[in-house]
Amino acid sequence: MTTREAIVEAADRLFYEYGFESTSFASIAAAVGISRGNFYYHFKTKDEILNAVINARLAATRAMLAEWASSSGDPLVRVMRFVEIVLTNEADIELHGCPVGTLSGELAKLDHPARLEAVGLFETFREWLGAQFNLLGRDDADDLALHVLMFSQGTATLSNVFRDRDWVRREVGRFEQRLIDELASTSPTASVAL
């Protein structure tokens, strides 16, 4: 791993755990174990680091979605992989919330110029989920994609607030069953009301 990659990885983790605004150059440099001078050789501003973090998250998200697509030919199984991400990452989500949601929310509060780039993470998920529902023959694919995103974000927020893993696991199971039941019982052109 290059020094630049190590800086981006450390910044990504610190932004997630402490927030973008609360993370300093010094804390990122300390996490990587480099001097501030060496740090400035790679990044002149915190916004440059933020852009690199967002780009790294987008690349990681696209790679994860591609892996999910290659691991199953069933679009519903792929959607369930997304729904279950709150279980896969439950320890981190309990402590810090959703990395995508927390960063997007913080940048929105700051009215930061990079907010739209951070929203690109949600757009990537929205488009991918919509494509899965399209493969299932749904005319309401985008609405379903947004509904799944809403479930994921709401569940992540409540997991962070209440830290009740049993509830999260039950809620994921209930949501998946409702989704399966609705998709099975409605025609492809009907709306799913979850």
C-alpha positions in Angstrom: 0.0 0.0 0.0 1.4 3.4 -0.9 1.5 6.3 1.6 -1.3 8.1 -0.3 -3.5 5.0 -0.1 -2.7 4.7 3.6 -3.7 8.3 4.1 -7.0 7.8 2.3 -7.7 4.6 4.2 -7.0 6.2 7.6 -9.0 9.3 6.7 -11.9 7.2 5.6 -12.0 5.4 8.9 -11.6 8.6 11.0 -14.2 10.5 9.0 -16.6 7.6 9.7 -15.8 7.2 13.4 -15.4 10.9 14.3 -16.9 12.9 11.4 -15.3 14.9 8.6 -15.3 18.2 10.5 -13.8 16.7 13.7 -11.0 14.9 11.9 -7.7 16.9 11.7 -4.7 16.6 9.5 -2.7 15.8 12.6 -5.0 12.9 13.5 -4.8 11.4 10.0 -1.0 11.8 9.9 -0.8 10.2 13.4 -3.0 7.3 12.3 -0.7 6.7 9.3 2.5 7.3 11.2 3.9 10.0 9.0 5.0 13.6 9.6 2.7 16.5 8.6 5.3 17.5 6.0 5.1 14.1 4.3 1.3 14.4 4.6 1.2 17.7 2.8 3.2 16.2 0.0 0.2 14.0 -0.8 -2.7 16.3 0.1 -2.7 20.0 0.4 -6.2 20.4 1.8 -8.7 18.5 3.8 -11.1 18.8 0.9 -8.6 17.0 -1.3 -8.6 14.1 1.2 -12.4 14.1 1.3 -12.6 13.8 -2.5 -10.1 10.9 -2.4 -12.2 9.2 0.4 -15.4 9.6 -1.6 -13.7 8.2 -4.7 -12.3 5.3 -2.8 -15.7 4.5 -1.3 -17.3 4.7 -4.7 -14.7 2.3 -6.1 -15.2 -0.1 -3.2 -19.0 0.1 -3.5 -18.8 -0.7 -7.2 -16.5 -3.6 -6.6 -18.8 -5.0 -3.9 -21.9 -4.7 -6.1 -20.0 -6.3 -9.0 -19.0 -9.2 -6.7 -22.6 -9.6 -5.6 -23.7 -9.6 -9.2 -21.2 -12.3 -10.1 -22.0 -14.4 -7.0 -25.7 -15.0 -7.9 -27.8 -15.0 -11.0 -30.9 -14.2 -9.0 -31.6 -10.5 -8.7 -33.7 -11.0 -5.5 -30.8 -12.8 -3.8 -28.6 -9.8 -4.8 -31.2 -7.4 -3.3 -31.2 -9.4 -0.1 -27.4 -9.1 0.1 -28.0 -5.3 0.2 -30.7 -5.6 2.8 -28.4 -7.7 5.0 -25.6 -5.2 4.9 -26.9 -3.8 8.2 -26.1 -7.3 9.7 -22.8 -7.7 7.9 -21.6 -4.4 9.3 -23.6 -4.4 12.5 -20.7 -3.8 14.9 -19.6 -0.6 13.1 -23.1 0.5 12.4 -24.0 0.2 16.1 -21.1 2.5 17.0 -21.0 4.9 14.2 -24.1 4.6 12.0 -24.1 4.0 8.2 -20.8 5.3 6.7 -22.7 6.6 3.6 -25.6 8.2 5.5 -23.4 9.8 8.2 -21.0 11.4 5.7 -23.8 12.6 3.4 -25.7 14.0 6.4 -22.7 15.8 7.8 -21.8 17.3 4.4 -25.4 18.4 4.0 -25.4 20.2 7.4 -22.1 21.9 6.4 -23.5 22.8 3.0 -20.2 21.4 1.8 -19.4 21.5 -2.0 -18.6 17.7 -1.9 -22.1 16.8 -0.7 -23.2 15.9 -4.2 -20.2 13.7 -4.7 -21.1 11.9 -1.4 -24.7 11.5 -2.6 -23.2 9.7 -5.6 -22.8 6.7 -3.2 -26.5 6.6 -2.6 -27.1 7.1 -6.4 -24.9 4.1 -7.1 -26.9 1.9 -4.7 -30.2 3.3 -6.1 -29.3 2.6 -9.7 -28.0 -0.9 -8.8 -31.1 -1.8 -6.8 -33.3 -0.4 -9.5 -31.5 -2.6 -12.0 -32.2 -5.7 -9.9 -35.9 -4.8 -9.6 -36.0 -4.2 -13.4 -34.6 -7.7 -13.9 -37.5 -8.9 -11.7 -39.8 -7.3 -14.3 -40.9 -4.4 -12.1 -42.2 -1.2 -13.6 -41.8 0.5 -10.2 -38.1 -0.5 -9.9 -36.9 2.9 -8.8 -39.6 3.3 -6.1 -38.6 -0.2 -4.8 -34.9 0.8 -4.9 -35.7 3.9 -2.8 -37.8 1.9 -0.4 -35.0 -0.6 0.2 -32.6 2.3 0.7 -35.0 3.9 3.2 -35.2 0.6 5.1 -31.5 0.3 5.2 -30.9 3.9 6.4 -33.7 3.8 9.0 -32.5 0.5 10.3 -28.9 1.7 10.5 -30.0 4.8 12.3 -32.0 2.9 14.9 -29.2 0.3 15.3 -26.9 3.2 16.1 -29.3 4.7 18.5 -30.6 1.7 20.4 -27.8 -0.9 19.8 -30.3 -3.7 19.8 -28.9 -6.4 17.5 -31.8 -8.8 18.2 -34.3 -6.1 17.0 -32.2 -5.4 13.9 -32.0 -9.1 13.0 -35.7 -9.5 13.5 -36.5 -6.4 11.4 -34.2 -7.5 8.5 -36.0 -10.9 8.5 -39.4 -9.3 8.5 -38.5 -6.9 5.8 -37.1 -9.6 3.6 -40.2 -11.8 4.1 -42.5 -8.9 3.3 -40.5 -8.1 0.2 -40.6 -11.8 -1.0 -44.3 -12.1 -0.3 -45.2 -8.9 -2.1 -43.0 -9.7 -5.1 -44.6 -13.1 -5.3 -48.2 -11.9 -4.9 -48.2 -8.9 -7.2 -47.9 -8.7 -10.9 -44.7 -7.1 -12.3 -46.6 -3.9 -13.0 -48.2 -3.6 -9.6 -46.7 -1.5 -6.8 -45.3 -3.2 -3.8 -46.6 -1.7 -0.6 -44.4 -2.6 2.3 
